[in-house]
Amino acid sequence: MSLSLESLSLRVRVFLFFAALALGAVVLLCLGLMMGYQRLGAPESLNAFVQGGVIGSFGVLGLTAGIWYLFDVNVSKPIDLLAGALRARAHADVGVEVDPKIARYLGDLAPAARATAHSLSETRNALAEAVARETTRLSAEKNKLAALLSDVPVGVLLCTADHQLVFYNGMAVDLIGQASKGVAPGLDRKLFDYLREGPIRHAHTRLTEAKDPDAASDLLCATRDGGQILAARMRLLPNETGVAGYVLTLRDVTADLAAHTKREALLAEVLDRVRRPAANLRALLAVLPEGSSTPPAMDAALRQEADGLSKAIAELAKRKDEGQAELVPRSPLRITDLTDGLRARFEAGGLELAAQDVPLLLRCDGFEMVSLLAFVGMRAAKLLNINKFELTVEEDSTDALLRLCWQGAPLRVGDLEQWMEAGLDDDVPGVTGHSVLTSHATDIWPEDLPDGRQAICLPVRIARRSGPRPIPIARAVVYDFDLLGKERNAAVAEQALADLTYVVFDTETTGLLPGQGDEIVQIAAVRIVNGKRVEAEVFDSLVNPGRPIPAASTVVHGITEAMVADAPDIAIVGRAFHKFAEGAVLIAHNAPFDMEFLRRHEPAIGARFDNPILDTVLLSAVIFGQHEEHSLDALTHRLSITIPEEARHTAIGDSVATADAFLKLLPMLEGRGLRSFGAVLTEIRRHGRLLKDLN
């Protein structure tokens, strides 16, 4: 009953109230007349009682109806009108003020409603103006961001966790749209309509399993038709549901290779054009008799200069060939990415390729390697009538031997040598198989395998072993170091932070317990001079620990026993690092851990690491407070520094990340008034409960 009444309007409910009141009054009147008639006991008075009941009932009904009408007109109806007016102003953005005459008989309700509506209108107008200003600003920033992203020299894609496109810029259209046979990318389309899915799925799985929001993964992927090889970087987007989308940046490595090729062609042309006149000059002088019309002194000088020029040109050419492999820095390339790109090229040519999945990263140019292997595979398939290949990988110390195998006739060395002189790609003139081999300091040859198959062999330098990215762990904190003498830092304490030279370093080890025999397997460092990291000044060396490397440690830093078998020991590397850090302030993340490993070997190194030391753990505590987490991952995340997946837990990768973090902490320290090294030390020592200061 209550629900049915609540569904009725106010005026209907008021009407029912007065109707019930009138009916009750009529019933009571009739009962009273009946009781009076019975007590009187005069039958002749019945008509009078009936007439009185009728007249009284109509009177009650009329009076009740009149009162209801006045109540309805002056109370119920105004309340409904007032409620409608307020609702209109609350939901329909009506700006006209409420007419107080609507409810003039309702006391202060109408003025109160008018004031409330006026206040609501003013609040809404103020909010609308603020939203409009913010919308204008955001719209302007959006337009700027859109313009910026449309013109950046890399393709940018934003994808959902199930690989649907939700954003792409103009460069991405050029990279994946044109390559997809004229099909332009579209929102909510599958990314795999444009790019081969293998490397992308693998990278997404690696990052998802890593459970590290700061991780990024570099990969090599191919377009669907195999026409382009793209260098890419993937980073997950934070998501509360646990299923993360990702940002994928794409770069056409063909363009970089073309620019590099032009520089190489120019250098080769310079050498060639100088070599020829030098040889001609030497030949001309060789046929002239000594002491002829040319004065003897001039003759000797000419011959000496010609000999020197020829030797110089020969030496420069030799040095160019020897240094070719280190001319271009090469990022680590996964075997799976290389094989997927090669498979795309083969499938575009109607060939099949089976490949091994080996957990290795190669130090090579992915585009050049794919182009070279695809080129020789296509030529071999055409010459020997082959349509099925297999790519095998054999690990040999620091090299990986790639074999492109097939069942059939052998390949002659002469044919392979002839192919090496031809161009690999019409779109990149000047790039031959020989130039690729020279740039990678490697060779290629055919081989008969014991099982009767044939192969083309190509050794490539190994960067490191790959594996699942471990969940970030906290290194053990050591508290038992003695403070170094204050006299050593007396001069440094007065210097401004920006004026000091820093060496930021990191070590990778066999384990976390130096006191129980764990040793260093890699040391890397970078230099900061005049407030800038010097790109060319880098220290990076593997160290033979003189003991086995546990498999659990290899999973973390990717260094195997084979990689350090021929590496120098800590005494040799320690001396080189000590020289590299001479005169500089040492910086490390959790410095006590790294310094304990170094100081254990100071007698063998023959030098003391008595440099002033800063610890980015303590600097982070000074800036952000001890209640925050101060791991390297947490610190770089707060400072918006990205550590690529392949670089994390490598000595050089962590050194670069720590250096970049320190450079961002530096102005924050100065902003707090900590401008000198001594002022920073004083503040650091307040955080002794977190980590000991080593100065």
C-alpha positions in Angstrom: 0.0 0.0 0.0 2.8 2.4 0.9 4.5 1.7 -2.4 1.3 2.4 -4.4 0.7 5.7 -2.5 4.3 6.8 -3.0 3.8 6.4 -6.7 0.9 8.9 -6.7 1.5 12.6 -7.1 1.3 15.0 -4.2 -2.0 16.6 -5.3 -3.6 13.2 -5.7 -2.5 12.1 -2.3 -3.8 15.3 -0.7 -7.1 14.8 -2.5 -7.4 11.3 -1.2 -6.6 12.6 2.3 -9.5 15.1 2.1 -11.8 12.5 0.6 -11.1 10.1 3.4 -11.7 13.0 5.9 -15.0 13.9 4.3 -16.1 10.2 4.1 -15.2 9.8 7.8 -17.1 12.9 8.7 -20.2 11.7 6.8 -20.0 8.2 8.4 -19.7 9.7 11.9 -22.6 12.1 11.2 -24.8 9.2 10.1 -23.8 7.1 13.1 -24.7 10.0 15.4 -28.1 10.5 13.8 -28.8 6.8 14.1 -27.9 6.7 17.7 -30.1 9.8 18.3 -33.1 8.3 16.5 -32.8 5.1 18.5 -32.7 6.9 21.8 -35.6 9.1 20.9 -37.9 6.1 20.1 -40.3 8.1 17.9 -40.8 6.5 14.5 -42.5 9.6 13.1 -39.2 11.5 13.4 -37.3 9.1 11.0 -37.8 11.4 8.0 -36.5 14.3 9.9 -33.3 12.4 10.9 -32.8 11.2 7.3 -33.2 14.7 5.9 -30.8 16.0 8.6 -28.3 13.3 7.7 -28.5 14.1 4.0 -28.2 17.8 4.5 -25.4 17.4 7.0 -23.6 14.9 4.7 -23.7 17.3 1.8 -22.7 20.1 4.0 -19.6 18.1 5.2 -18.8 17.1 1.7 -19.1 20.7 0.4 -17.1 22.1 3.2 -14.4 19.5 2.8 -14.3 20.0 -1.0 -14.0 23.8 -0.5 -11.2 23.4 2.0 -9.5 20.9 -0.3 -9.8 23.2 -3.2 -8.2 26.1 -1.3 -5.4 23.8 0.0 -4.8 22.4 -3.5 -4.6 25.8 -5.1 -2.5 27.5 -2.5 -0.4 24.6 -1.1 -0.3 21.4 -3.2 -0.2 23.0 -6.6 2.5 25.6 -5.6 4.6 22.8 -4.1 4.5 20.9 -7.3 5.3 24.0 -9.3 8.1 24.9 -7.0 9.5 21.3 -7.2 9.4 21.4 -11.0 11.1 24.8 -11.1 13.9 23.6 -8.8 14.3 20.4 -10.8 14.5 22.3 -14.1 17.3 24.5 -12.6 19.1 21.5 -11.2 19.0 19.3 -14.4 18.0 21.4 -17.4 20.4 24.4 -16.8 17.5 26.9 -16.6 18.9 30.3 -15.7 15.6 32.2 -15.1 15.0 33.0 -11.4 12.2 31.3 -9.5 9.0 33.4 -9.3 8.3 33.8 -5.5 4.5 34.4 -6.3 4.3 30.7 -7.1 4.3 29.9 -3.4 3.3 33.1 -1.8 1.2 31.2 0.8 4.0 28.8 1.8 5.8 31.2 4.1 9.6 31.3 3.6 9.8 28.3 1.3 9.6 30.3 -1.9 12.3 32.8 -1.0 14.5 29.9 0.3 14.0 28.0 -3.0 14.7 31.1 -5.0 18.0 31.7 -3.0 19.0 28.1 -3.4 18.3 28.2 -7.2 20.3 31.5 -7.5 23.2 30.0 -5.6 23.1 26.9 -7.8 23.0 29.0 -10.9 26.0 31.1 -9.8 27.9 28.0 -8.8 27.2 26.3 -12.1 28.2 29.4 -14.0 31.5 29.7 -12.1 32.1 26.0 -12.7 31.2 26.3 -16.4 33.7 29.2 -16.8 36.4 27.2 -15.0 35.7 24.1 -17.1 35.7 26.2 -20.2 39.1 27.7 -19.4 40.5 24.3 -18.5 38.9 22.8 -21.6 40.5 25.5 -23.8 43.9 25.0 -22.2 43.6 21.2 -22.5 42.4 21.5 -26.1 45.4 23.8 -26.9 47.8 21.3 -25.3 46.0 18.4 -27.1 46.5 20.2 -30.4 50.1 20.8 -29.6 50.7 17.3 -28.5 48.9 16.0 -31.6 51.0 18.2 -33.8 54.1 17.1 -32.0 53.3 13.4 -32.2 52.3 13.7 -35.9 55.8 15.1 -36.7 58.1 13.1 -34.5 60.6 11.1 -36.5 59.3 7.8 -35.0 56.0 6.0 -35.4 53.9 5.9 -32.1 51.2 3.3 -31.6 49.0 2.9 -28.6 47.4 -0.5 -28.3 45.1 -2.3 -25.9 46.1 -5.5 -24.1 44.5 -7.5 -26.9 46.6 -5.6 -29.5 43.8 -3.3 -30.8 45.0 0.1 -32.1 43.7 3.1 -30.1 46.2 5.7 -31.3 48.7 6.2 -34.1 50.6 9.2 -35.5 51.4 10.2 -39.0 54.8 8.6 -39.1 53.2 5.3 -38.0 50.9 5.6 -41.1 54.0 5.8 -43.3 55.7 2.9 -41.6 52.9 0.4 -41.4 50.2 1.7 -43.7 52.1 2.0 -46.9 53.8 -1.3 -46.3 50.5 -3.0 -45.9 49.6 -2.8 -49.6 47.8 0.5 -49.3 45.7 -0.4 -46.3 46.0 2.5 -43.9 45.8 1.8 -40.1 42.5 2.3 -38.4 41.3 2.6 -34.8 40.2 -0.6 -33.1 41.9 -2.6 -35.8 44.2 -5.4 -35.0 47.9 -4.4 -34.9 48.8 -7.7 -36.5 47.0 -6.6 -39.7 50.1 -4.5 -40.3 53.0 -6.1 -38.3 54.0 -9.7 -37.8 52.8 -10.8 -34.4 55.7 -13.0 -33.1 58.1 -10.4 -31.7 55.3 -8.2 -30.4 53.6 -11.0 -28.6 56.9 -12.2 -27.1 57.8 -8.7 -25.9 54.3 -8.1 -24.4 54.5 -11.5 -22.6 58.0 -10.7 -21.3 56.9 -7.3 -19.9 53.7 -8.7 -18.5 55.5 -11.5 -16.7 58.1 -9.2 -15.4 55.6 -7.4 -13.2 57.7 -4.2 -13.4 55.8 -1.1 -14.5 59.0 0.7 -15.4 60.2 -2.0 -17.8 60.7 -1.4 -21.5 61.6 -3.8 -24.3 63.5 -3.2 -27.5 62.6 -5.5 -30.4 62.8 -6.0 -34.1 59.7 -6.6 -36.0 58.7 -6.9 -39.7 55.7 -5.7 -41.6 53.2 -8.3 -42.8 54.5 -8.4 -46.3 58.1 -8.6 -45.1 59.0 -5.4 -47.0 60.3 -3.5 -44.0 62.2 -4.3 -40.9 61.4 -1.9 -38.0 63.2 -1.3 -34.8 60.7 -0.9 -32.0 60.4 -0.2 -28.3 57.5 -1.4 -26.2 56.4 -0.1 -22.8 53.3 -1.2 -20.8 50.7 1.3 -19.7 49.6 1.3 -16.0 46.3 -0.4 -15.6 44.4 -1.1 -12.4 42.7 -4.2 -13.9 46.1 -5.9 -14.2 45.7 -6.3 -18.0 47.9 -3.6 -19.5 48.0 -2.0 -22.9 51.2 -0.7 -24.3 52.9 2.0 -26.3 55.0 0.9 -29.3 57.4 3.3 -31.0 58.7 2.3 -34.4 61.7 3.4 -36.4 62.6 2.4 -39.9 66.2 1.2 -39.6 66.5 1.4 -43.4 66.8 5.2 -43.2 69.6 4.9 -40.6 71.4 2.4 -42.6 71.1 4.6 -45.7 72.6 7.5 -43.9 75.4 5.4 -42.5 76.0 3.9 -46.0 76.4 7.4 -47.4 79.0 8.3 -44.9 80.8 5.1 -45.5 80.7 5.6 -49.3 82.1 9.1 -48.8 84.9 7.9 -46.7 85.7 5.1 -49.2 85.6 7.5 -52.0 88.1 9.8 -50.2 90.4 7.0 -49.6 90.1 5.7 -53.2 90.7 9.1 -54.8 93.7 9.8 -52.6 95.1 6.3 -53.1 95.2 6.6 -56.9 97.2 9.8 -57.3 99.6 8.6 -54.6 100.2 5.4 -56.5 100.6 7.3 -59.8 103.1 9.6 -58.2 105.0 6.6 -56.8 105.0 4.9 -60.2 106.1 8.1 -62.0 109.0 8.6 -59.7 110.0 4.9 -60.0 110.7 5.3 -63.8 112.7 8.4 -63.4 116.4 7.8 -62.9 117.7 9.1 -59.7 119.7 12.3 -60.2 118.2 13.2 -63.5 117.0 16.7 -64.3 115.3 16.8 -60.9 117.8 18.1 -58.3 119.0 15.4 -55.9 117.5 17.0 -52.8 114.2 17.5 -54.4 114.3 14.0 -55.9 114.9 12.5 -52.4 112.2 14.6 -50.9 109.7 13.6 -53.5 110.4 10.0 -53.1 110.2 10.3 -49.3 106.9 12.1 -49.5 105.5 9.6 -52.0 106.5 6.7 -49.8 105.0 8.3 -46.7 101.8 9.1 -48.6 101.4 5.5 -49.8 102.1 4.1 -46.3 99.7 6.5 -44.7 96.9 5.6 -47.1 97.5 1.9 -46.7 97.5 2.3 -42.9 94.3 4.4 -42.9 92.6 1.8 -45.1 93.7 -1.0 -42.8 92.5 0.9 -39.7 89.2 1.6 -41.4 88.6 -2.1 -42.0 89.7 -3.0 -38.5 87.5 -0.4 -36.8 84.5 -1.0 -39.0 82.8 -3.3 -36.5 82.9 -0.7 -33.7 81.9 2.3 -35.9 78.2 2.0 -35.3 76.9 1.1 -31.8 74.7 -1.9 -32.1 71.8 -2.7 -29.8 71.2 -6.3 -28.6 69.0 -8.2 -31.0 67.1 -11.4 -30.0 67.5 -14.5 -32.1 63.7 -14.8 -32.2 63.3 -11.3 -33.7 66.0 -12.0 -36.3 64.4 -15.3 -37.3 60.9 -13.7 -37.5 62.1 -11.0 -39.8 64.0 -13.5 -41.9 60.9 -15.7 -42.1 58.8 -12.8 -43.3 61.3 -12.2 -46.2 61.3 -15.9 -47.1 57.5 -16.2 -47.0 57.2 -13.1 -49.2 59.4 -15.0 -51.7 57.4 -18.3 -51.4 60.0 -20.0 -49.2 59.7 -21.8 -45.9 61.9 -21.3 -42.9 62.1 -23.3 -39.7 64.2 -21.9 -36.8 65.4 -22.6 -33.3 64.4 -20.5 -30.3 67.7 -19.9 -28.6 67.8 -17.5 -25.5 70.6 -15.3 -27.0 71.0 -11.7 -27.8 73.3 -10.8 -30.7 75.4 -7.7 -31.1 74.6 -6.8 -34.7 72.6 -4.7 -37.0 69.3 -6.5 -37.4 68.4 -5.0 -40.8 71.7 -5.9 -42.3 71.7 -9.4 -40.9 68.2 -10.1 -42.1 69.0 -8.6 -45.5 72.2 -10.6 -45.9 70.6 -13.9 -44.9 67.5 -13.3 -47.0 69.7 -12.4 -50.0 71.9 -15.5 -49.9 68.8 -17.7 -49.1 66.9 -16.4 -52.1 69.9 -16.8 -54.4 70.6 -20.3 -53.1 66.9 -21.3 -53.5 66.9 -20.0 -57.1 70.2 -21.6 -58.0 69.7 -25.0 -56.3 65.9 -25.3 -56.6 65.3 -25.2 -52.8 62.1 -24.1 -51.1 62.7 -25.1 -47.5 65.4 -23.9 -45.1 66.3 -24.2 -41.4 68.2 -21.7 -39.3 70.2 -23.2 -36.5 72.3 -21.4 -33.9 75.3 -22.8 -32.2 76.8 -20.9 -29.2 80.6 -20.8 -29.1 82.1 -18.7 -26.3 81.6 -15.1 -27.5 80.1 -15.9 -30.9 76.9 -17.5 -32.2 77.3 -19.5 -35.4 74.3 -19.1 -37.6 73.7 -21.8 -40.1 71.2 -21.5 -42.9 70.6 -25.2 -43.7 68.9 -27.1 -46.6 68.6 -30.6 -48.0 70.0 -30.7 -51.5 73.0 -29.8 -53.7 76.0 -28.0 -52.1 76.8 -24.4 -52.8 80.1 -23.5 -54.4 82.4 -21.0 -52.7 82.8 -19.1 -56.0 79.0 -18.5 -56.2 78.9 -17.2 -52.6 81.9 -14.9 -53.2 80.2 -13.5 -56.3 77.0 -12.9 -54.4 78.9 -10.9 -51.7 79.9 -8.3 -54.3 76.2 -7.6 -55.4 73.9 -5.1 -53.7 71.6 -6.6 -51.1 68.7 -4.1 -51.6 67.8 -1.9 -54.5 66.4 0.7 -52.1 69.8 1.0 -50.3 72.4 1.3 -53.0 76.0 0.6 -52.0 75.2 -2.0 -49.4 76.8 -5.3 -50.4 77.3 -8.6 -48.6 81.0 -7.8 -48.4 80.2 -4.4 -46.7 77.9 -6.1 -44.2 80.5 -8.7 -43.3 83.2 -6.0 -43.0 81.1 -3.8 -40.7 80.5 -6.8 -38.4 84.1 -8.1 -38.6 82.9 -11.5 -39.6 82.9 -13.9 -42.6 80.5 -16.3 -44.4 81.2 -19.7 -46.0 79.3 -22.8 -47.3 79.7 -26.0 -45.4 78.8 -29.7 -45.7 77.1 -31.0 -42.6 77.6 -34.5 -41.2 74.0 -35.4 -41.7 74.2 -34.9 -45.4 72.6 -31.4 -45.4 74.3 -28.2 -46.7 74.6 -24.9 -44.9 75.8 -21.3 -45.2 77.6 -20.4 -42.0 77.7 -16.9 -40.5 79.3 -16.2 -37.0 77.8 -13.2 -35.1 79.0 -11.6 -31.9 76.9 -12.5 -28.8 75.8 -9.6 -26.6 74.4 -11.7 -23.7 72.0 -14.5 -22.9 68.3 -13.6 -22.6 65.9 -14.8 -20.0 62.8 -13.8 -18.1 63.1 -10.4 -16.5 63.3 -11.0 -12.7 61.2 -9.2 -10.2 63.3 -6.3 -8.8 65.0 -7.4 -5.7 66.7 -5.3 -2.9 70.4 -5.8 -2.6 71.7 -6.6 0.9 72.6 -3.5 2.9 75.9 -3.6 4.7 76.3 -1.5 7.8 79.8 -2.3 9.2 82.0 0.0 7.1 84.3 2.5 8.9 84.0 6.1 8.0 86.9 7.4 6.0 88.9 10.2 7.3 87.3 13.6 7.2 90.6 15.2 6.1 90.3 13.5 2.8 87.0 15.3 2.0 88.0 18.6 3.6 88.7 20.3 0.2 85.8 18.7 -1.6 83.3 19.7 1.1 83.6 23.3 0.2 83.0 22.8 -3.5 79.7 23.3 -5.3 78.0 20.1 -6.4 77.8 21.3 -10.0 81.6 21.9 -10.1 82.6 18.4 -9.1 83.5 15.5 -11.4 81.6 12.3 -10.8 82.1 8.7 -11.8 78.8 6.7 -11.5 79.4 3.0 -11.4 77.8 -0.4 -10.8 78.9 -4.0 -10.4 77.3 -7.3 -11.3 78.3 -10.2 -9.1 78.0 -13.9 -8.6 75.7 -13.3 -5.6 74.8 -10.9 -2.8 77.2 -12.1 -0.1 80.7 -10.9 -0.5 81.6 -12.2 2.9 80.8 -15.7 1.8 82.9 -15.7 -1.4 80.8 -13.9 -4.0 82.8 -12.0 -6.6 82.5 -9.3 -9.2 81.8 -10.4 -12.8 81.3 -7.0 -14.4 82.2 -3.4 -13.6 80.8 -0.4 -15.6 81.0 3.3 -15.0 80.2 6.6 -16.7 81.6 10.1 -16.1 79.7 13.3 -15.3 81.6 16.5 -16.0 80.2 20.0 -15.7 76.8 18.7 -14.9 76.6 16.5 -18.0 77.1 12.9 -18.7 80.0 12.5 -21.2 78.7 9.9 -23.7 82.2 9.0 -24.9 83.7 8.4 -21.5 82.6 4.9 -20.5 84.2 2.1 -18.5 82.7 -1.4 -19.1 84.6 -4.6 -18.5 83.8 -8.2 -17.7 85.7 -9.8 -14.8 86.7 -13.4 -14.4 85.5 -14.1 -10.8 87.6 -17.2 -10.4 84.6 -19.2 -9.3 81.4 -20.6 -10.9 78.6 -18.2 -11.7 75.3 -19.6 -10.3 72.5 -20.1 -12.8 70.2 -17.9 -10.6 72.7 -15.0 -11.0 73.0 -15.5 -14.7 69.2 -15.1 -15.0 69.5 -11.7 -13.3 72.4 -10.2 -15.2 72.7 -12.5 -18.2 76.5 -13.2 -17.8 77.6 -16.8 -18.3 80.9 -18.5 -17.4 81.8 -18.7 -21.1 81.5 -15.0 -21.4 84.1 -14.3 -18.6 86.4 -17.3 -19.3 88.9 -15.1 -21.1 88.2 -11.9 -19.1 90.9 -10.4 -16.9 90.7 -10.8 -13.1 89.6 -8.2 -10.6 93.2 -7.0 -10.0 93.6 -5.9 -13.6 90.1 -4.6 -14.0 90.3 -2.9 -10.6 93.4 -1.0 -11.4 91.9 0.2 -14.7 88.7 1.3 -12.9 90.7 3.0 -10.2 92.5 5.0 -12.9 89.2 5.8 -14.6 87.7 7.1 -11.3 90.8 9.1 -10.2 90.1 12.5 -8.9 86.3 12.1 -9.1 83.5 11.6 -6.6 82.1 8.0 -6.8 78.4 7.6 -7.0 76.5 4.3 -6.7 73.1 3.1 -5.8 73.5 1.3 -2.5 77.2 2.1 -2.5 78.1 -0.1 0.6 77.3 -3.2 -1.4 79.6 -2.3 -4.4 82.3 -0.8 -2.3 82.7 -3.9 -0.1 83.5 -6.0 -3.2 86.1 -3.5 -4.3 87.7 -2.9 -1.0 88.2 -6.6 -0.4 90.6 -6.6 -3.3 92.5 -3.3 -2.6 95.7 -5.2 -1.8 95.7 -7.1 -5.1 94.7 -3.9 -7.0 97.5 -2.0 -5.3 95.4 1.1 -4.7 92.8 2.4 -2.2 89.3 3.5 -3.3 89.4 6.6 -1.0 87.3 8.8 -3.3 84.5 10.9 -1.8 81.3 8.9 -2.2 77.6 9.7 -2.8 74.9 7.2 -2.6 71.7 7.8 -4.6 69.7 5.8 -2.0 70.6 8.4 0.6 70.1 11.3 -1.9 66.6 9.8 -2.6 65.8 9.7 1.1 66.9 13.4 1.4 64.6 14.5 -1.4 61.6 12.1 -1.0 61.8 11.1 2.7 62.6 7.8 4.3 59.0 6.6 4.1 59.3 6.1 0.3 60.8 3.2 -1.5 64.4 3.9 -2.7 65.2 1.0 -5.0 66.7 2.0 -8.4 63.5 1.0 -10.1 61.4 3.1 -7.8 63.7 6.1 -8.0 63.9 6.1 -11.8 60.1 5.7 -12.0 59.6 8.8 -9.8 62.0 10.7 -12.0 60.5 9.5 -15.3 63.7 7.6 -16.3 63.2 4.6 -18.5 65.6 1.6 -18.1 65.3 -0.6 -21.2 64.6 -4.2 -20.4 67.9 -5.4 -21.9 69.9 -2.9 -19.9 68.4 -3.5 -16.4 70.6 -5.6 -14.2 73.6 -4.9 -16.5 76.4 -2.9 -15.0 76.4 -0.3 -17.8 72.6 -0.1 -18.0 72.3 0.5 -14.2 75.2 3.0 -14.2 73.6 5.1 -16.9 70.2 5.0 -15.1 71.9 6.0 -11.8 73.8 8.8 -13.5 70.6 10.1 -15.1 68.8 9.9 -11.7 71.6 11.8 -10.0 71.5 14.6 -12.7 67.8 15.0 -11.9 68.4 14.9 -8.2 71.1 17.6 -8.4 68.8 20.6 -9.0 66.4 19.3 -6.3 69.2 19.3 -3.8 70.2 22.8 -4.8 66.6 23.9 -4.5 66.7 22.8 -0.9 69.7 24.9 -0.3 72.2 22.0 -0.4 74.6 23.5 -2.9 77.9 22.2 -1.6 79.2 18.6 -1.1 79.7 19.3 2.6 76.1 20.5 3.0 74.8 17.3 1.3 77.0 15.1 3.6 75.6 16.9 6.6 72.0 16.2 5.4 72.8 12.6 4.4 74.1 11.7 7.9 70.6 12.4 9.3 69.5 9.3 7.4 72.0 6.9 9.0 69.3 4.5 10.0 68.6 3.9 6.3 72.1 3.4 5.0 75.6 4.4 6.3 77.4 7.2 4.7 80.9 6.1 3.5 82.6 9.5 3.7 
